[in-house]
Amino acid sequence: MTEIHKILVVDDEKSMREFLEVLLSKEGYEVSNAKNGKQALKMIQKNNYDLVLTDIRLGDITGLEVLRKAKKKNADTVIIMISAYSTTEIAVEAMNEGAYDFVPKPFDNNELKQTIKKALELKTLDQEKERTSSELRDNMHFNRIIGKSPGMQAIYKRIKQVGPTKTNVLITGESGTGKELIARAIHENSHRGDKSFVVVNCGGIPDTLIESEFFGHVKGSFTGAVSDKQGLFEAADQGTIFLDEIGELSPILQVKLLRAVQETSFKPVGGTKEIKVDVRIISATNKKLEQEVIEGNFREDLFFRLNVIPIKVPPLRDRKGDVGILAKHFAEKYSEKMEKDIVKLSSYAIDFLNKYSFPGNVRELENLIERSVALSSTNIILPESLTISMHKKRRWIEGIKGQRFDLDDVEQGVDLDEILSIIEHGYLKKAMEIAGGNKSKAADYLNLSLRSMRYRLDKTE
């Protein structure tokens, strides 16, 4: 049976009380009302309300006093303040006293209903958390990974399945989605959890050094090799090696890595002795590795060796419900780190974040919250605290037929030849339209020779 939430509306305007009572009753709530603060306090002492919706100005005592007394009687009661005389100072004071949110009059009916719904859902979640705290922690947190969305729940399940095995894993997903955290979680949930977890950024080591970094070298094997050096694969023996940005490996290194994976052994650069290791390999990439195989940029046999168990990490824009949880976590993290007392993010700030697509994923959200905590002059992160980054100008390039190319997408990987071809085709077509089909005239508009114009038109047809 569904629980019916009890709401108390407190307002000195009769018409407002009656309006809110009708509005909220239609939503299925059990609604009572009080005409002033003193009456509200008497009702609060006699009854347990899930939520109190109170105006700031009540004619006798203030809504802030109602807030304090209601919280004193029952800390779990959700308080939402409303007022036509709102200021940032009052909003901050109300939230410091424990208000869930502050809604200015005149308010949008649907937004108010949504705020109340979210507040009561959060209250229910908090109560459920107390009853089944360990289970909820497992659902929302897995090692250092945070998220309760279906996509993340599926990943938690997969980590539990593959963790205890020796199988190689390939993690794919956009930059900033937390692929290394997932790799660490797999390692920590394996029998190797107390052994080494070695991280290698395959895109951050020059080709001339990467073989030596992977497999080590012997003294005198090349200029500068003044002593023997242990490679990262040997350092990871009995543990896990995490090959981040695996798609950046050169073809030559792919061959050497394939042999090491197949034989579980290798020779250091300049060495003759085979070194045997027991290493689990977890790889990650933001590239479409299957496409790289098709295009001949990545070895198919190596791909199949690494991609025994695939894990695809969803972008933050597809993780419904996780933005608020992550934002709260980062606010707490950086509040403590900067020795600030950030109490919470307002529900409007959370809504503001939920409307943003986060092309940089969790990493971008973390940077945004860190910046907001650093610059915030209040204990509450309000929407205006987020506008520094949220309203940054997006750098778009327009193509033909309405295509828009976002320069910030470069971080996730783009097909430059395709983009340039589309833009070129758009300019050629527009110039021909203006020139009435005259190629010589169109060439002048684009500062091209007639020969170059003809070549480009033939290429795009």
C-alpha positions in Angstrom: 0.0 0.0 0.0 1.4 3.4 -1.0 2.1 5.8 1.9 0.1 9.0 1.9 2.3 11.9 2.8 0.9 14.5 5.3 1.6 18.2 4.4 1.0 21.3 6.5 0.5 24.6 4.6 1.2 27.8 6.6 0.2 31.2 5.1 -1.6 34.2 6.4 -3.4 34.7 3.1 -6.6 32.7 3.1 -6.7 32.5 -0.7 -3.2 31.2 -0.9 -3.9 28.5 1.8 -7.0 27.3 0.0 -5.3 27.3 -3.4 -2.3 25.3 -2.1 -4.6 22.9 -0.3 -6.5 22.1 -3.5 -3.4 22.0 -5.6 -1.6 19.5 -3.4 -4.7 17.4 -2.5 -5.1 16.7 -6.2 -1.6 15.2 -6.1 -2.7 12.7 -3.5 -1.3 14.3 -0.4 -3.2 14.7 2.9 -3.1 18.5 3.4 -3.9 20.6 6.4 -3.4 24.4 6.7 -2.7 27.0 9.4 -3.5 30.7 9.2 -0.5 31.9 11.2 2.7 30.7 12.9 1.3 30.1 16.3 -1.5 27.9 15.0 1.1 26.0 12.9 3.2 25.3 16.0 0.3 23.9 17.9 -0.6 21.6 15.0 3.0 20.5 14.6 3.1 19.6 18.3 0.0 17.4 18.0 0.7 15.8 14.6 3.6 14.4 12.6 3.9 16.1 9.2 6.1 14.8 6.4 6.4 18.3 4.9 5.7 21.8 6.0 5.2 24.5 3.3 5.4 27.9 5.1 5.6 31.5 4.1 8.3 33.7 5.6 5.9 36.5 6.7 3.0 35.1 8.8 1.7 38.1 10.7 2.6 36.9 14.2 5.9 34.9 14.2 8.1 34.3 11.2 8.3 31.2 9.0 11.9 30.8 10.2 10.6 30.3 13.8 8.2 27.7 12.5 11.1 26.1 10.7 13.2 26.0 13.9 10.4 24.6 16.1 9.3 22.0 13.6 12.9 20.8 13.1 13.3 20.7 16.9 10.3 18.5 17.3 11.1 16.2 14.4 14.4 16.6 12.5 13.0 14.5 9.6 10.3 16.9 8.8 10.9 18.5 5.4 10.5 22.3 5.4 10.1 24.4 2.2 9.9 28.1 2.5 7.9 30.4 0.2 7.9 34.2 0.1 7.2 37.2 -2.2 10.0 39.1 -0.4 12.9 36.7 -1.1 16.5 37.7 -0.8 19.6 35.6 -1.0 20.4 36.3 2.6 17.0 35.0 3.7 17.3 31.9 1.5 20.7 31.1 2.9 19.5 31.7 6.5 16.6 29.3 5.9 18.7 26.6 4.4 21.3 27.0 7.2 18.4 26.4 9.6 17.6 23.1 7.8 15.1 24.1 5.1 15.0 21.8 2.1 14.5 24.7 -0.4 13.3 28.3 -0.8 10.7 29.1 -3.4 10.0 32.7 -4.4 6.5 33.9 -5.1 5.0 34.0 -7.6 5.9 30.4 -8.3 5.2 28.0 -11.1 2.7 25.4 -10.0 4.4 22.5 -11.7 7.8 23.5 -10.4 6.5 23.7 -6.9 4.8 20.3 -7.2 8.1 18.9 -8.6 10.1 20.4 -5.7 7.7 18.9 -3.1 7.8 15.5 -4.9 11.6 15.5 -4.9 11.8 16.5 -1.3 9.5 13.7 -0.2 11.3 11.2 -2.4 14.5 12.3 -0.7 12.9 11.9 2.8 11.7 8.4 1.9 15.2 7.6 0.5 16.8 8.8 3.8 14.5 6.7 5.8 15.1 3.7 3.7 18.8 4.4 4.0 18.5 4.1 7.8 16.6 0.9 7.5 18.9 -0.8 5.0 22.0 1.3 5.1 24.4 -1.4 4.0 22.2 -2.4 1.0 21.8 1.1 -0.1 25.5 1.8 0.1 26.1 -1.1 -2.2 23.6 0.3 -4.7 24.9 3.9 -4.7 28.6 3.2 -4.0 30.9 0.5 -5.3 34.4 1.0 -4.0 35.1 4.6 -5.0 32.5 4.6 -7.8 29.3 6.5 -7.2 26.0 6.2 -9.0 22.6 4.5 -8.7 21.5 4.7 -12.4 20.7 1.4 -14.1 23.8 1.7 -16.3 26.0 1.9 -13.2 24.1 -0.9 -11.4 24.9 -3.1 -14.4 28.6 -2.2 -14.2 28.6 -3.0 -10.4 27.1 -6.4 -11.2 29.7 -7.0 -13.9 32.6 -6.1 -11.6 31.4 -8.6 -9.0 31.2 -11.3 -11.8 34.6 -10.7 -13.4 36.6 -9.5 -10.4 37.5 -13.0 -9.0 38.5 -14.3 -12.4 41.8 -13.9 -14.3 40.1 -12.8 -17.5 41.3 -9.7 -19.4 38.9 -6.8 -19.5 38.4 -4.0 -22.0 36.7 -0.9 -20.6 35.3 1.6 -23.2 33.7 5.0 -22.8 34.1 8.7 -23.3 36.9 10.6 -21.6 36.1 11.5 -18.0 33.6 8.7 -17.4 35.8 7.0 -14.7 37.3 4.1 -16.5 40.3 3.9 -14.2 38.0 3.8 -11.1 36.3 0.7 -12.6 39.6 -0.9 -13.4 40.7 -0.4 -9.8 37.4 -1.8 -8.5 37.9 -5.0 -10.6 41.4 -5.3 -9.2 40.3 -4.8 -5.6 37.5 -7.3 -6.0 39.9 -10.0 -7.3 42.2 -12.4 -5.6 45.0 -10.0 -6.6 43.5 -7.1 -4.6 46.5 -7.0 -2.2 49.0 -7.0 -5.0 50.3 -4.3 -7.4 47.9 -2.2 -9.5 50.1 -0.6 -12.2 48.7 2.2 -14.3 50.2 2.8 -17.8 49.1 5.8 -19.9 49.8 4.4 -23.4 49.2 7.8 -25.0 51.6 9.6 -22.6 54.8 7.7 -23.3 56.9 8.4 -26.5 57.1 5.5 -28.9 60.9 5.5 -28.4 60.5 4.7 -24.7 57.4 2.7 -24.4 58.9 -0.7 -25.1 61.5 -0.1 -22.4 58.7 1.2 -20.0 56.6 -2.0 -20.7 59.3 -4.6 -20.6 62.4 -3.0 -19.1 65.9 -3.0 -20.5 69.4 -4.3 -19.7 72.4 -2.1 -19.1 74.0 -0.9 -22.3 71.1 -1.9 -24.6 70.9 1.7 -25.9 72.4 5.1 -25.3 71.4 6.2 -21.8 70.8 2.7 -20.5 73.3 3.0 -17.7 71.8 0.2 -15.6 69.2 -2.6 -15.8 65.6 -1.4 -15.5 62.5 -3.3 -14.4 59.6 -2.9 -16.8 56.0 -2.2 -15.7 54.8 -5.7 -16.7 57.4 -7.2 -14.3 56.4 -4.7 -11.6 52.8 -5.9 -12.0 53.7 -9.6 -11.5 51.0 -11.3 -9.5 48.8 -8.2 -9.8 47.1 -6.1 -12.4 48.3 -3.8 -15.1 45.9 -1.2 -16.4 46.7 -0.1 -20.0 44.9 3.2 -20.4 44.4 4.7 -23.9 45.3 1.3 -25.4 44.1 2.6 -28.8 47.2 4.9 -28.9 49.7 2.0 -29.1 51.8 2.0 -32.3 51.6 -1.1 -34.6 55.1 -2.2 -33.5 54.2 -2.1 -29.8 50.9 -3.9 -30.6 52.9 -6.8 -31.9 55.2 -7.0 -28.9 52.2 -6.6 -26.5 50.4 -9.4 -28.3 53.3 -11.8 -27.8 53.5 -10.9 -24.1 49.8 -11.5 -23.7 49.9 -14.8 -25.5 53.1 -16.2 -23.9 52.8 -14.4 -20.5 56.5 -13.7 -20.9 58.8 -11.2 -22.6 62.4 -10.2 -23.0 63.7 -6.8 -21.8 65.0 -4.5 -24.4 68.5 -5.8 -25.3 68.0 -8.9 -23.1 68.2 -12.5 -24.0 66.5 -14.1 -21.0 62.8 -14.6 -21.0 60.9 -13.2 -18.0 57.7 -15.1 -17.0 55.0 -13.1 -15.3 51.4 -13.7 -14.0 49.6 -10.4 -14.9 46.0 -9.6 -15.4 45.5 -7.0 -18.1 42.7 -4.4 -17.9 42.7 -2.0 -20.9 40.7 1.1 -21.5 40.0 3.4 -24.5 37.8 6.2 -25.6 38.1 5.1 -29.2 35.8 2.8 -31.1 38.4 0.0 -31.1 36.3 -2.3 -33.4 36.4 0.5 -36.0 40.1 0.9 -35.5 40.5 -2.8 -36.3 38.4 -2.5 -39.5 40.5 0.5 -40.6 43.7 -1.4 -39.9 44.9 0.8 -37.1 44.6 -1.9 -34.4 45.5 -5.6 -34.6 42.5 -7.8 -34.6 44.2 -10.7 -32.8 45.3 -8.3 -30.0 41.8 -6.8 -29.8 40.3 -10.3 -29.2 43.0 -11.0 -26.6 42.2 -7.9 -24.6 38.4 -7.7 -25.2 37.5 -11.0 -23.5 35.1 -9.2 -21.1 33.9 -5.8 -22.4 32.6 -3.1 -20.1 31.0 -0.1 -21.7 30.8 3.0 -19.3 27.8 5.2 -20.1 28.4 9.0 -20.5 27.1 11.1 -17.6 24.3 12.5 -19.8 22.8 9.0 -19.9 23.1 8.3 -16.2 19.8 9.7 -15.0 19.7 10.4 -11.3 23.5 10.3 -10.8 24.3 14.0 -11.4 22.8 15.1 -8.0 24.5 12.2 -6.1 27.9 13.0 -7.6 27.5 16.8 -7.2 26.7 16.3 -3.5 29.7 13.9 -3.1 32.1 16.4 -4.8 30.7 19.3 -2.7 31.4 17.4 0.5 34.8 16.4 -0.7 36.0 19.9 -1.7 34.3 21.5 1.2 36.3 19.4 3.6 39.5 19.9 1.5 39.1 23.7 1.4 38.0 23.8 5.1 34.6 25.3 4.1 31.2 24.5 5.4 29.1 23.9 2.3 25.9 22.5 3.7 24.2 21.5 0.4 23.3 22.2 -3.2 19.8 23.8 -3.6 17.3 21.7 -5.6 17.3 24.4 -8.2 21.1 24.1 -8.5 20.6 20.3 -9.0 17.9 21.0 -11.6 20.3 23.4 -13.3 23.0 20.7 -13.5 20.6 18.1 -14.7 19.8 20.2 -17.8 23.4 20.3 -18.8 24.9 17.6 -21.1 28.4 17.4 -19.5 30.5 16.6 -22.6 33.4 16.2 -20.2 31.4 13.7 -18.1 32.2 13.1 -14.4 35.5 14.9 -14.6 33.8 18.1 -15.9 31.2 17.9 -13.1 33.9 17.4 -10.5 35.9 20.4 -11.8 32.7 22.5 -11.8 31.8 21.7 -8.2 35.4 22.2 -7.1 35.3 25.7 -8.7 31.9 26.5 -7.2 33.0 25.5 -3.7 36.2 27.6 -4.0 34.2 30.7 -5.2 31.1 30.3 -3.1 30.6 33.0 -0.4 27.7 31.2 1.2 27.1 27.8 2.8 24.7 26.8 0.0 25.6 26.2 -3.7 22.9 28.1 -5.6 22.4 28.1 -9.4 24.2 31.4 -9.7 27.3 29.8 -8.2 27.4 27.4 -11.2 27.0 30.0 -14.0 30.7 30.6 -14.3 31.2 27.3 -16.2 27.6 26.5 -17.2 27.2 29.6 -19.3 30.6 29.3 -21.1 30.4 29.9 -24.8 30.2 26.7 -26.8 32.6 26.8 -29.8 30.5 25.6 -32.7 31.3 25.2 -36.4 28.3 25.2 -38.7 28.1 22.7 -41.5 25.6 22.2 -44.4 22.1 21.0 -43.6 22.2 22.3 -40.1 25.1 20.1 -38.8 26.9 21.7 -35.9 30.4 20.6 -34.9 31.4 21.3 -31.3 35.1 21.9 -30.9 34.9 20.5 -27.3 34.1 17.1 -28.8 37.8 16.7 -29.8 38.4 15.3 -26.4 36.1 12.4 -27.2 37.6 11.8 -30.6 36.2 13.1 -34.0 36.6 12.2 -37.7 38.3 15.4 -38.9 38.3 14.3 -42.6 34.6 13.8 -42.6 33.9 17.1 -40.8 36.1 19.1 -43.2 34.5 17.3 -46.2 31.0 18.3 -45.0 32.1 22.0 -44.4 33.9 22.2 -47.7 30.8 20.8 -49.5 28.6 23.4 -47.8 30.8 26.3 -48.9 31.1 25.0 -52.5 27.3 24.5 -52.8 26.6 28.0 -51.4 29.2 29.7 -53.7 27.7 27.9 -56.7 24.2 29.1 -55.7 25.3 32.7 -55.4 27.2 32.5 -58.7 24.2 31.0 -60.5 26.1 27.9 -61.4 29.1 29.8 -62.8 32.2 27.9 -61.6 34.6 30.8 -62.4 32.5 33.2 -60.3 32.1 30.7 -57.5 35.9 30.2 -57.5 36.4 33.9 -57.0 34.0 34.0 -54.0 36.1 31.3 -52.4 39.5 32.7 -53.4 40.3 29.5 -55.5 41.6 29.0 -58.9 39.2 27.7 -61.5 41.2 24.4 -61.7 41.0 24.0 -57.9 37.3 24.8 -57.9 36.6 22.1 -60.6 38.7 19.5 -58.7 36.9 20.2 -55.4 33.5 20.0 -57.0 34.4 16.7 -58.8 35.6 15.3 -55.4 32.4 16.1 -53.6 30.0 14.8 -56.2 
